[in-house]
Amino acid sequence: MDSLINAAGRALSAGDPLGAVNYVALREDPPALALRAARNCHGSAR
């Protein structure tokens, strides 16, 4: 789990906020599940 957070930090440092969200969304804890749901809702609105 910490490796996903580290990867998200590296993505943010590289200027890739969407990549960072994707790394965090791979986690299975409630905050990550909420991000995944928000991302899916936002994507379907386009």
N, C-alpha and C positions, 0 to 999 in steps of 0.2 A: 504494500500500500504506500509506503514512503517513497518508493521508486517512482510511482505515478505523480506524486506531489513534486518530486525533484524534476521530473520530466516537464511538468507543467511550468515550473519556475524557469527552466531553460527555454521553453517556448516563449514565455513572456519576455525574457531577456533578449531573445532574438526578434522580438517585435511581432509575434504571432499569437494574439489573444484568443483567436478561435481554436488554434491548436491546443492552447492551454486548457480551454474549457473542455475540449475533447478528452484530454488526459484525465481531468478531474471527473468527467462524466463516466469514465470506465470503472470508477469505484462503485461499490454496492451499498455504501452507507446512506442514510436518509438525505443529507445535503446534496450528495452527488445525484441521487435519484431525482431530486427536485430540479437540479440544473438540467438533467437530461429531459425531463418533462417540459421545462420552459423552452429549451432549445427546439424540441419537436413542435411545440405550439407555434413558436415564432417562425419556424421553417415552413409550416403549412399555410401561413398567412400570405406568403409571397405568391 
